[in-house]
Amino acid sequence: MFFWASFRTIKVGVGKAMAETVSLNLHDVSQKILDMTPTITTLWLQEIVISMDTPLTIPRNFAEKRTVLLARYLVEDVDGDMQAWSLDMGEWMRSQEFPFSSILRTYQLYRNVFWRVLRPELQQWSLAPEEMLYLETQLGKAMDESVYWAVYHFEQMINKELVQKEETISYLHNDKLTMLGKIAANMAHELRNPLCAIEGFLKLISESTQGQDKLQSYIQVVMHEFENLHRQITGFLSFSKKPILDEVYKTVEIRQVLYDVELLITPRLVGENICFDKHIEPCTLYCYEEGLKQVMVNLLNNAIDAVQTRLNKSIRVISHCEGGWLQLTVENNGEMIPAEIVENLFQPFFTTKQNGTGIGLSICKNIIEKHNGTISCESTEESTRFIVRLPIATDRLSAFS
């Protein structure tokens, strides 16, 4: 029979009827658990080797300290030490890159081993059911606390790693944009100067050939393509942090903008037998007109590319004004874009096209964001939609306030 030297008094009972007072010598129970620590630790480590699919070897000093803390929990406040142990244990396990499921499994195995060793010893002391219930409750609470702090610290470490990775990705992304901006600035010097000379001579040729209709039609074709090339270069320059001199903002009517865009893409629409539909609400917008045209041309050309595999090809443009915002939607019935690709569509140099450059949609994103707007993509089995949202403004002050 185990003799109690000093006692802790508790009351146990159900409902209003209280049972007799029970006295426990928690110091002696604590010491007994400390004496059994080597046995519990050895069996726990053996159980981990036998039961775990993932090879996991816990340092013995870490493993033993858990049982020591449980023993101390019965007679003193060890919350601080429990947190510190959980943190050290979590950091070590994270450094070994153990999966979270494996960590929880080790705690489950420990609980099983602990009671398998301790319960027969407690039964030899002829404890009353109330005494056993009290010990099981207290020790179970301590085990739950250790699991809680282990999960808490593990989550903190994972979140910290995710933040660091996001910061690294953001840094690399910004570095990529900076590099692209420098390339754009250099291209402005290398390409735009000779293009201005070409434009000037085309205008001189046009003026000197007035009345020659056939020649004038050829010149108009060249001027049209020249303007398209100029627009593409200007769009690429949107990556540069330096302001673009001819980036002129003015008040425009959205119907006129979309009408001009439709003229540019009509040859492709007719040539590839595409059904084109539009629903445009009247709306006046203060914007960089050429930039907005380039965004719409880019989105429509992408839509034309997307419907190539369809028997009945369909593209729709819808504009809608509500709550101080203009929403432009370009929708096509092409194949669904997978979610993992949608997430990266607007990243510079990301492309799924065999001969694509991966800068078209990123240029669109830069232009729209310069207008304090947003651009996004939604794709289902039925259709893919690119949605542009722009704040409705009639002057520069309200547009960029």
C-alpha positions as CSV (number, residue, x, y, z in Angstrom):
1,M,0.0,0.0,0.0
2,F,1.3,3.5,-0.9
3,F,1.5,5.8,2.1
4,W,0.5,9.5,1.6
5,A,3.0,11.9,3.2
6,S,1.3,15.2,2.4
7,F,-2.1,15.8,0.9
8,R,-4.1,17.9,-1.6
9,T,-7.8,18.0,-0.9
10,I,-10.4,18.0,-3.7
11,K,-14.2,17.6,-3.8
12,V,-15.8,15.4,-6.4
13,G,-19.5,14.8,-7.1
14,V,-22.3,14.8,-9.6
15,G,-25.1,17.4,-9.5
16,K,-26.1,18.7,-6.1
17,A,-25.1,15.6,-4.3
18,M,-21.4,16.0,-3.3
19,A,-19.3,12.9,-2.7
20,E,-16.8,12.5,0.1
21,T,-13.6,14.6,0.2
22,V,-10.6,13.0,-1.5
23,S,-7.0,13.6,-0.5
24,L,-4.0,13.1,-2.9
25,N,-0.3,13.4,-2.3
26,L,0.5,15.0,-5.6
27,H,4.2,15.4,-4.7
28,D,4.6,11.7,-4.4
29,V,2.7,11.1,-7.7
30,S,4.9,13.7,-9.4
31,Q,8.0,12.0,-8.1
32,K,6.8,8.6,-9.2
33,I,6.3,10.0,-12.8
34,L,9.8,11.4,-12.6
35,D,11.2,8.0,-11.7
36,M,9.4,6.5,-14.7
37,T,10.6,9.1,-17.1
38,P,13.4,7.0,-18.7
39,T,11.0,4.1,-19.2
40,I,8.3,6.3,-20.8
41,T,10.8,8.0,-23.0
42,T,12.4,4.8,-24.3
43,L,9.0,3.2,-25.1
44,W,7.8,6.4,-26.8
45,L,10.9,6.6,-29.0
46,Q,10.5,2.9,-29.9
47,E,6.8,3.4,-30.7
48,I,7.7,6.3,-33.0
49,V,10.1,4.1,-35.0
50,I,7.6,1.3,-35.2
51,S,4.4,3.3,-36.0
52,M,5.5,6.3,-38.1
53,D,5.7,6.1,-41.9
54,T,8.0,9.1,-41.9
55,P,11.5,8.4,-40.3
56,L,11.6,10.6,-37.2
57,T,14.2,10.5,-34.5
58,I,13.6,12.9,-31.5
59,P,16.6,13.8,-29.4
60,R,16.3,12.1,-26.1
61,N,16.7,15.3,-24.0
62,F,13.7,16.8,-25.8
63,A,11.7,13.6,-25.3
64,E,12.5,13.2,-21.6
65,K,11.7,16.8,-20.8
66,R,8.1,16.4,-21.8
67,T,7.5,13.8,-19.1
68,V,9.4,15.9,-16.6
69,L,7.1,18.8,-17.3
70,L,4.0,16.7,-16.9
71,A,5.2,15.6,-13.5
72,R,6.0,19.1,-12.4
73,Y,2.6,20.3,-13.7
74,L,0.9,18.5,-10.8
75,V,2.7,20.5,-8.1
76,E,3.8,23.8,-9.7
77,D,3.1,26.4,-12.4
78,V,5.1,25.3,-15.5
79,D,3.2,27.2,-18.2
80,G,6.3,29.2,-19.2
81,D,8.5,26.1,-19.3
82,M,5.8,24.2,-21.3
83,Q,5.7,27.0,-23.9
84,A,9.5,27.1,-24.1
85,W,9.7,23.4,-24.5
86,S,7.0,23.4,-27.2
87,L,8.8,26.2,-29.0
88,D,12.2,24.4,-28.9
89,M,10.6,21.1,-30.0
90,G,8.6,22.8,-32.8
91,E,11.7,24.7,-34.1
92,W,13.7,21.5,-34.1
93,M,11.0,19.5,-35.9
94,R,10.5,22.4,-38.4
95,S,14.3,22.4,-39.1
96,Q,14.0,18.7,-39.9
97,E,11.1,19.5,-42.3
98,F,8.7,17.0,-40.6
99,P,5.1,17.3,-41.9
100,F,2.6,18.6,-39.4
101,S,0.6,15.3,-39.4
102,S,3.8,13.5,-38.2
103,I,4.2,16.0,-35.4
104,L,0.6,15.4,-34.2
105,R,1.1,11.7,-34.5
106,T,4.1,11.7,-32.1
107,Y,2.0,13.5,-29.5
108,Q,-0.8,10.9,-29.9
109,L,1.7,8.0,-29.5
110,Y,3.2,9.7,-26.4
111,R,-0.3,9.9,-24.7
112,N,-0.8,6.2,-25.4
113,V,2.6,5.2,-24.0
114,F,2.3,7.4,-21.0
115,W,-0.9,5.9,-19.7
116,R,0.1,2.4,-20.7
117,V,3.1,2.7,-18.3
118,L,1.6,4.9,-15.5
119,R,-1.9,3.4,-15.1
120,P,-0.7,-0.1,-13.8
121,E,1.5,1.7,-11.2
122,L,-1.4,3.9,-10.1
123,Q,-3.6,0.8,-9.7
124,Q,-1.1,-0.7,-7.3
125,W,-1.7,2.3,-4.9
126,S,-5.4,1.3,-4.6
127,L,-6.6,4.8,-5.5
128,A,-10.3,5.6,-5.4
129,P,-12.1,6.2,-8.7
130,E,-12.3,9.9,-7.8
131,E,-8.6,10.1,-7.2
132,M,-7.9,8.4,-10.6
133,L,-10.3,10.7,-12.3
134,Y,-8.6,13.8,-10.8
135,L,-5.1,12.6,-11.9
136,E,-6.3,11.7,-15.4
137,T,-8.0,15.1,-15.8
138,Q,-5.0,17.1,-14.6
139,L,-2.4,15.1,-16.6
140,G,-4.7,15.2,-19.7
141,K,-5.0,18.9,-19.3
142,A,-1.2,19.3,-19.3
143,M,-0.9,17.1,-22.4
144,D,-3.5,19.2,-24.2
145,E,-1.7,22.4,-23.2
146,S,1.6,21.1,-24.7
147,V,-0.2,20.1,-27.9
148,Y,-1.8,23.5,-28.1
149,W,1.5,25.4,-27.7
150,A,3.2,23.1,-30.1
151,V,0.6,23.8,-32.8
152,Y,0.7,27.5,-32.0
153,H,4.4,27.8,-32.4
154,F,4.4,25.6,-35.5
155,E,1.8,27.9,-37.1
156,Q,3.9,31.0,-36.1
157,M,6.9,29.5,-37.8
158,I,5.0,28.6,-40.9
159,N,3.4,32.0,-41.2
160,K,6.8,33.7,-40.7
161,E,8.3,31.5,-43.5
162,L,5.3,32.4,-45.8
163,V,5.8,36.1,-45.1
164,Q,9.5,35.8,-45.9
165,K,8.8,34.0,-49.1
166,E,6.2,36.5,-50.1
167,E,8.6,39.3,-49.5
168,T,11.2,37.5,-51.6
169,I,8.8,37.0,-54.4
170,S,7.7,40.7,-54.2
171,Y,11.3,41.8,-54.3
172,L,12.1,39.6,-57.3
173,H,8.9,40.8,-59.0
174,N,9.8,44.5,-58.4
175,D,13.4,43.8,-59.5
176,K,12.1,42.3,-62.8
177,L,9.9,45.3,-63.4
178,T,12.8,47.7,-62.7
179,M,14.9,45.8,-65.2
180,L,12.0,45.9,-67.7
181,G,11.7,49.7,-67.1
182,K,15.4,50.2,-67.9
183,I,15.0,48.2,-71.1
184,A,11.9,50.3,-72.0
185,A,13.7,53.6,-71.3
186,N,16.6,52.5,-73.5
187,M,14.2,51.4,-76.3
188,A,12.6,54.8,-76.2
189,H,15.9,56.4,-77.2
190,E,16.8,53.7,-79.8
191,L,13.5,53.3,-81.5
192,R,11.3,56.4,-81.1
193,N,13.7,58.9,-82.6
194,P,14.0,57.1,-86.0
195,L,10.2,56.4,-85.9
196,C,9.6,60.1,-85.5
197,A,11.7,60.7,-88.6
198,I,9.7,58.0,-90.5
199,E,6.5,59.6,-89.5
200,G,7.6,63.0,-90.6
201,F,8.6,61.8,-94.1
202,L,5.4,59.8,-94.4
203,K,3.4,63.1,-93.9
204,L,5.6,64.9,-96.4
205,I,5.0,62.1,-99.0
206,S,1.2,62.2,-98.2
207,E,1.1,66.0,-98.8
208,S,3.1,65.8,-102.0
209,T,0.9,63.0,-103.5
210,Q,-2.5,64.7,-103.0
211,G,-4.9,63.6,-105.7
212,Q,-3.2,60.3,-106.3
213,D,-5.9,58.1,-104.7
214,K,-4.2,54.8,-105.1
215,L,-0.9,56.0,-103.6
216,Q,-2.8,57.8,-100.8
217,S,-4.5,54.5,-99.9
218,Y,-1.1,52.8,-99.6
219,I,0.2,55.6,-97.4
220,Q,-2.8,55.3,-95.2
221,V,-2.1,51.6,-94.7
222,V,1.5,52.4,-93.8
223,M,0.4,55.2,-91.4
224,H,-2.1,52.9,-89.8
225,E,0.6,50.2,-89.1
226,F,3.0,53.0,-88.0
227,E,0.4,54.2,-85.4
228,N,-0.1,50.6,-84.2
229,L,3.7,50.2,-83.8
230,H,3.9,53.5,-82.0
231,R,1.1,52.3,-79.7
232,Q,2.9,49.1,-78.9
233,I,6.1,50.9,-78.0
234,T,4.3,53.4,-75.8
235,G,2.6,50.5,-74.0
236,F,5.9,48.8,-73.4
237,L,7.1,52.1,-72.0
238,S,4.4,51.9,-69.3
239,F,6.9,49.7,-67.4
240,S,9.2,52.7,-67.1
241,K,8.9,54.8,-63.9
242,K,9.7,57.9,-65.9
243,P,6.6,59.7,-67.2
244,I,5.9,59.3,-70.9
245,L,5.8,62.7,-72.7
246,D,3.0,62.0,-75.1
247,E,0.9,60.2,-72.5
248,V,-1.9,62.7,-72.8
249,Y,-5.0,62.4,-70.6
250,K,-8.3,63.8,-71.8
251,T,-12.1,63.4,-71.6
252,V,-13.3,60.8,-74.0
253,E,-16.6,59.0,-74.7
254,I,-16.3,55.3,-74.2
255,R,-18.5,54.4,-77.2
256,Q,-16.1,56.3,-79.5
257,V,-13.1,54.6,-78.0
258,L,-14.6,51.2,-78.5
259,Y,-15.8,52.1,-82.0
260,D,-12.2,53.0,-83.0
261,V,-10.9,49.8,-81.5
262,E,-13.5,47.8,-83.4
263,L,-12.3,49.3,-86.7
264,L,-8.8,48.0,-85.8
265,I,-9.8,44.4,-85.2
266,T,-12.6,44.1,-87.8
267,P,-10.3,42.5,-90.4
268,R,-9.5,39.7,-88.0
269,L,-13.1,39.3,-86.9
270,V,-14.4,39.0,-90.5
271,G,-11.4,36.9,-91.8
272,E,-11.9,34.3,-89.0
273,N,-15.7,34.3,-89.1
274,I,-16.2,35.4,-85.5
275,C,-19.5,36.5,-84.2
276,F,-18.9,39.9,-82.4
277,D,-21.5,41.4,-80.2
278,K,-21.3,44.5,-78.0
279,H,-23.5,46.2,-75.4
280,I,-22.1,49.7,-74.6
281,E,-23.6,52.1,-72.1
282,P,-22.8,55.8,-72.7
283,C,-20.1,57.0,-70.4
284,T,-17.6,59.9,-70.3
285,L,-14.2,59.1,-69.0
286,Y,-11.0,61.1,-68.2
287,C,-8.2,58.8,-69.4
288,Y,-5.1,58.2,-71.5
289,E,-7.1,57.4,-74.7
290,E,-4.3,55.6,-76.6
291,G,-3.5,53.5,-73.6
292,L,-7.1,52.5,-73.1
293,K,-7.3,51.6,-76.8
294,Q,-4.2,49.5,-76.5
295,V,-5.7,47.6,-73.6
296,M,-8.9,46.8,-75.5
297,V,-7.1,45.9,-78.7
298,N,-4.8,43.5,-76.7
299,L,-7.8,41.9,-74.9
300,L,-9.8,41.5,-78.1
301,N,-6.8,40.0,-80.0
302,N,-6.3,37.6,-77.2
303,A,-10.0,36.7,-77.3
304,I,-9.7,36.0,-81.1
305,D,-6.7,33.7,-80.4
306,A,-8.7,31.9,-77.7
307,V,-11.7,30.9,-79.9
308,Q,-9.7,29.4,-82.7
309,T,-10.6,25.8,-81.7
310,R,-14.3,26.5,-81.5
311,L,-16.7,25.7,-84.3
312,N,-19.0,28.7,-83.4
313,K,-16.7,31.5,-82.4
314,S,-18.1,34.2,-80.2
315,I,-16.8,37.4,-78.6
316,R,-18.7,40.0,-76.6
317,V,-17.8,43.4,-75.2
318,I,-20.0,44.8,-72.5
319,S,-19.7,48.2,-70.7
320,H,-21.6,49.0,-67.6
321,C,-21.6,52.1,-65.3
322,E,-22.5,51.9,-61.6
323,G,-21.4,53.5,-58.4
324,G,-18.9,55.8,-60.0
325,W,-17.1,53.0,-61.8
326,L,-17.0,51.9,-65.5
327,Q,-16.8,48.1,-66.0
328,L,-15.6,46.8,-69.3
329,T,-15.9,43.1,-70.0
330,V,-14.4,41.2,-72.9
331,E,-15.9,37.7,-73.0
332,N,-15.1,34.8,-75.3
333,N,-16.3,31.2,-75.6
334,G,-12.8,29.7,-75.9
335,E,-11.4,26.9,-73.8
336,M,-11.3,27.3,-70.0
337,I,-8.0,28.8,-68.6
338,P,-6.8,26.7,-65.6
339,A,-6.9,28.5,-62.2
340,E,-3.1,28.2,-61.8
341,I,-2.6,30.0,-65.1
342,V,-5.1,32.7,-64.3
343,E,-3.1,33.5,-61.2
344,N,0.0,34.3,-63.3
345,L,-1.6,35.9,-66.4
346,F,-0.6,39.4,-65.6
347,Q,3.0,38.6,-64.6
348,P,5.7,40.0,-67.0
349,F,7.1,37.4,-69.4
350,F,4.4,34.7,-68.4
351,T,2.9,33.2,-71.5
352,T,1.2,30.0,-72.7
353,K,1.5,30.9,-76.4
354,Q,4.2,29.2,-78.4
355,N,5.5,32.5,-79.9
356,G,4.2,34.8,-77.1
357,T,6.3,37.4,-75.3
358,G,4.4,37.4,-72.1
359,I,4.2,41.2,-71.8
360,G,0.8,42.0,-73.4
361,L,-1.4,41.5,-70.3
362,S,1.2,42.9,-68.0
363,I,1.2,46.1,-70.1
364,C,-2.6,46.2,-69.8
365,K,-2.3,45.8,-66.1
366,N,0.2,48.7,-65.8
367,I,-1.9,51.0,-68.0
368,I,-5.1,50.3,-66.0
369,E,-3.4,50.7,-62.6
370,K,-2.1,54.1,-63.8
371,H,-5.8,55.0,-64.0
372,N,-6.4,53.7,-60.5
373,G,-8.3,50.8,-62.0
374,T,-8.2,47.1,-61.8
375,I,-8.1,44.2,-64.3
376,S,-8.9,40.6,-63.6
377,C,-9.8,37.3,-65.3
378,E,-12.6,34.8,-64.7
379,S,-12.7,31.5,-66.6
380,T,-15.2,28.7,-66.7
381,E,-16.0,25.8,-69.0
382,E,-18.6,28.1,-70.8
383,S,-16.6,31.3,-71.2
384,T,-13.6,33.4,-70.2
385,R,-14.0,37.0,-69.2
386,F,-11.4,39.8,-68.7
387,I,-12.9,42.5,-66.6
388,V,-11.6,46.1,-66.5
389,R,-12.8,48.5,-63.8
390,L,-12.1,52.2,-64.1
391,P,-13.2,55.1,-61.9
392,I,-15.4,57.5,-63.8
393,A,-13.9,61.0,-63.8
394,T,-14.2,64.1,-65.9
395,D,-10.9,65.8,-65.0
396,R,-7.4,64.9,-63.8
397,L,-8.1,66.1,-60.2
398,S,-11.0,63.7,-59.7
399,A,-9.3,60.9,-61.6
400,F,-6.2,60.7,-59.5
401,S,-7.5,61.9,-56.1
